[in-house]
């Protein structure tokens, strides 16, 4: 029966593959939420997916997704008017806050498959994708994600460093195997 439901196009399930390939960049603008919390909450609340479906989509454990959604929910409750926790915090001002409203409304679709690479932190993956595939400058990415330019630069460079390290390890392993074959054969 559940198979029939997902095939009928009820909006739930991964059957709506076309709709599930990307998420809008505005979901990452809330600095109080970690990127994984933001995407988990968005997929749960706005796309109506179950924790298990989100976990499959993001290649994460179900418990991780449940934890992210619960943390996001608690953080949102703390921000509601009338709560002292939300009022006591002083708003952080970033360079992105000084950008005209027109630029802030720009949106970029971010493919979900960039979160499959577990070697990169979510913000590193987003920064790398937007820099290399969407041809955005560090400042444009910072405005899009409501982060500081330096944070985006750092995330992007960490992603590159991890990529180079992985590539270097692969090449080093190939060389070691060649040397081993020469000595052994």
C-alpha positions in Angstrom: 0.0 0.0 0.0 2.8 2.4 0.8 4.3 1.7 -2.6 1.0 2.7 -4.2 1.0 6.0 -2.2 4.4 7.0 -3.3 3.7 6.2 -6.9 0.5 8.2 -6.9 2.4 11.5 -6.6 1.0 12.6 -3.3 3.9 14.9 -2.8 5.4 12.6 -0.3 8.2 10.1 -0.9 11.1 10.2 -3.2 8.9 9.4 -6.2 8.8 13.1 -7.0 12.4 12.8 -8.0 12.4 16.0 -10.1 11.3 18.0 -7.1 13.9 16.4 -4.8 17.1 17.1 -6.8 17.7 20.5 -5.3 16.9 22.9 -2.5 16.7 26.7 -2.5 19.7 28.6 -1.1 17.5 30.8 1.1 17.0 28.0 3.6 20.7 28.4 4.6 20.4 32.1 5.5 19.4 31.5 9.1 22.7 31.7 10.9 21.3 30.1 14.1 20.9 26.8 12.2 23.6 24.6 11.0 23.3 23.8 7.2 22.3 20.2 7.9 19.7 21.3 10.4 18.4 23.8 7.8 18.1 21.3 5.0 16.6 18.6 7.2 14.0 21.0 8.6 13.2 22.2 5.1 12.7 18.8 3.6 10.6 17.7 6.6 8.4 20.8 7.0 8.1 22.1 3.4 8.4 19.0 1.3 6.7 16.6 3.7 9.3 13.9 3.7 9.8 11.4 6.6 13.0 11.2 8.5 13.9 8.0 6.7 13.3 9.5 3.3 15.4 12.6 4.2 18.1 10.3 5.5 18.1 8.3 2.2 18.2 11.5 0.1 21.1 13.0 2.1 23.0 9.7 2.6 22.8 10.1 6.4 21.5 8.0 9.3 17.9 8.4 10.3 18.9 9.3 13.8 21.1 12.1 12.6 18.2 13.6 10.6 15.8 13.3 13.6 18.4 15.0 15.8 18.9 17.8 13.2 15.1 18.4 12.9 14.7 18.5 16.7 17.6 20.9 17.2 16.2 23.2 14.5 12.7 23.1 16.1 14.1 23.9 19.5 16.1 26.8 18.1 13.1 28.1 16.3 11.0 27.9 19.6 13.7 29.9 21.3 13.4 32.7 18.8 9.6 33.2 19.3 8.6 36.7 20.6 8.1 36.7 24.4 10.9 34.2 25.0 13.8 35.7 26.9 16.3 33.4 25.2 15.5 34.9 21.8 15.4 38.5 23.0 18.6 38.3 25.0 20.7 37.6 21.9 22.2 40.6 20.1 21.7 40.4 16.4 24.9 39.8 14.5 25.6 42.2 11.7 27.6 40.9 8.7 28.8 42.4 5.5 25.9 40.5 3.9 23.5 42.7 5.9 24.8 45.9 4.2 23.9 44.6 0.7 20.9 46.1 -1.1 17.6 44.2 -0.7 17.6 43.4 -4.5 20.8 41.3 -4.2 19.5 39.5 -1.0 16.4 38.2 -2.9 18.6 36.4 -5.4 18.2 32.7 -5.1 20.2 29.7 -6.3 19.1 26.1 -6.4 21.6 23.9 -4.6 21.7 20.2 -5.7 21.1 17.7 -2.9 23.8 15.4 -4.1 26.5 17.7 -2.9 25.6 16.6 0.6 26.5 13.0 -0.3 30.2 13.7 0.0 30.7 13.0 3.7 34.3 14.2 3.6 33.2 17.8 3.2 31.2 19.7 5.8 27.8 20.8 4.4 28.9 24.5 4.2 32.2 23.5 2.5 30.2 21.5 -0.1 27.8 24.4 -0.7 30.7 26.9 -1.0 32.6 24.7 -3.4 29.5 24.1 -5.6 28.5 27.7 -5.8 32.1 28.8 -6.5 32.9 26.2 -9.2 29.5 25.4 -10.8 27.5 28.6 -10.4 30.5 30.9 -11.0 29.8 33.0 -7.9 32.3 35.2 -6.1 33.0 34.7 -2.4 31.1 37.9 -1.7 28.1 36.7 -3.8 28.0 33.4 -2.0 28.3 35.2 1.4 25.3 37.4 0.5 23.3 34.4 -0.7 24.0 32.4 2.5 24.1 35.3 5.0 27.6 34.6 6.0 30.8 36.6 6.2 33.0 36.6 3.0 35.9 35.2 5.0 33.8 32.3 6.3 33.0 31.3 2.7 36.6 31.7 1.6 37.7 29.5 4.5 35.1 26.8 3.8 36.0 26.8 0.1 39.7 26.5 0.8 39.2 23.7 3.3 37.2 21.8 0.6 40.0 22.3 -1.9 42.6 21.2 0.7 40.6 18.0 1.5 40.2 17.3 -2.2 43.9 17.7 -2.9 44.8 15.6 0.1 42.5 12.8 -1.1 44.0 13.1 -4.6 47.5 13.0 -3.2 46.7 9.9 -1.1 45.3 8.1 -4.2 48.4 9.0 -6.2 50.7 7.9 -3.3 48.9 4.6 -3.1 49.2 4.0 -6.8 53.0 4.7 -6.6 53.4 2.4 -3.6 51.5 -0.4 -5.5 53.7 0.1 -8.5 56.9 -0.1 -6.4 55.5 -3.2 -4.6 54.8 -4.9 -8.0 58.3 -4.0 -9.3 60.0 -5.5 -6.2 57.7 -8.5 -6.0 57.6 -9.4 -9.7 
